[in-house]
Amino acid sequence: QVQLVESGGGLVQPGGSLRLSCAASGSIASIYTMGWYRQAPGKQRELVARITSSGSTNYADSAMGRFTISRDNAKNTVYLQMNSLKPEDTAVYYCNALITTAQTMAVTRNYWGQGTQVTVSS
């Protein structure tokens, strides 16, 4: 079994910062691209940022210049540093990772975390 567990969400005032973490655990052989998505009420889930195993990154326009994605491959963990937060950043943030399992019948597929709420409000 593979699990992604997010942490770091919460309530923050406009202009504030939060750092999200997502740790992958279980029977893992390899982790490829890891990313963060978000879903606001009444809206579709959207990409925020993603990072390859070699460290290449890409960001949504809304995140560019304010958010930074990084990863620690030794810890199977991806981070999202969010600065200058705005009310429109309010959403449930989900971690995603493309993982090959370390099993006899190895499987490569996308895994999702359970989500962490980020609320930006005064």
C-alpha positions in Angstrom: 0.0 0.0 0.0 1.1 3.5 -0.8 -0.1 6.6 1.1 0.4 10.3 0.7 -0.2 12.3 3.8 -0.4 16.1 3.7 0.1 18.6 6.5 0.5 22.3 7.0 -2.8 23.7 6.0 -4.8 26.2 8.1 -6.2 29.7 8.4 -4.0 32.6 7.5 -4.5 36.3 6.9 -4.1 37.8 3.4 -0.4 38.5 2.7 0.6 35.7 5.0 2.5 32.4 4.4 2.0 28.7 4.8 4.2 25.7 4.0 2.5 22.5 3.0 4.2 19.1 3.2 3.3 15.8 1.7 5.1 12.6 2.6 4.8 9.4 0.6 5.1 6.1 2.5 4.6 2.4 1.9 5.9 0.0 -0.7 7.6 2.4 -3.0 10.2 1.7 -5.7 10.3 5.0 -7.5 8.6 8.4 -7.3 8.5 10.4 -10.5 6.6 13.7 -10.7 5.1 15.1 -7.5 2.7 18.0 -7.5 0.1 20.1 -5.7 -3.4 20.6 -6.9 -6.2 22.6 -5.4 -10.0 22.6 -5.5 -12.1 25.6 -4.4 -15.8 25.2 -3.7 -17.8 24.9 -6.9 -14.7 24.7 -9.0 -12.7 22.0 -10.7 -9.4 20.7 -9.3 -6.5 22.6 -10.8 -2.8 22.2 -10.9 -0.8 24.6 -8.7 2.7 23.3 -9.2 4.7 20.2 -9.9 8.3 19.0 -9.8 10.0 16.1 -11.5 12.4 13.7 -9.8 15.3 15.7 -11.2 14.0 19.0 -9.9 12.4 20.6 -12.9 9.3 22.6 -11.9 6.3 24.3 -13.5 3.7 26.5 -12.0 0.2 27.7 -12.7 0.1 31.4 -13.6 -1.7 32.1 -10.3 1.2 30.6 -8.3 4.1 32.0 -10.3 6.3 34.3 -8.1 4.4 33.5 -4.9 4.6 29.8 -4.4 7.7 27.5 -4.5 7.6 23.8 -4.8 10.5 21.6 -3.7 11.1 18.0 -2.7 13.4 15.9 -0.6 13.9 12.6 -2.4 15.5 11.0 0.6 12.4 11.6 2.6 9.9 11.0 -0.3 8.4 14.4 0.6 7.3 17.3 -1.5 6.7 20.8 -0.1 4.8 23.9 -1.2 5.9 27.2 0.2 3.1 29.7 -0.2 3.8 33.4 0.3 1.7 36.5 -0.3 -1.5 34.5 0.1 -4.7 35.9 -1.3 -8.4 35.1 -0.4 -8.7 33.4 -3.9 -6.0 30.9 -2.8 -8.6 29.4 -0.4 -9.1 25.8 -1.4 -8.4 22.2 -0.4 -4.9 21.4 -1.5 -4.1 17.9 -2.7 -0.8 16.2 -3.1 -0.2 14.0 -6.1 2.6 11.7 -7.1 3.4 9.2 -9.9 4.8 6.2 -8.1 6.0 2.7 -9.0 5.3 0.3 -6.2 7.9 -2.1 -4.9 6.0 -5.3 -5.3 6.4 -8.5 -7.3 3.7 -7.2 -9.7 4.9 -3.6 -9.8 2.3 -0.9 -10.7 2.9 2.6 -11.8 0.1 5.0 -11.2 -1.0 8.3 -9.7 -1.7 8.6 -6.0 -3.5 11.3 -4.2 -3.4 12.6 -0.7 -6.6 13.2 1.4 -6.3 17.0 1.1 -5.6 19.8 3.5 -7.7 22.9 3.8 -6.1 26.3 3.3 -8.2 29.3 4.2 -7.0 32.9 3.5 -9.2 35.4 5.3 -9.0 38.4 7.6 
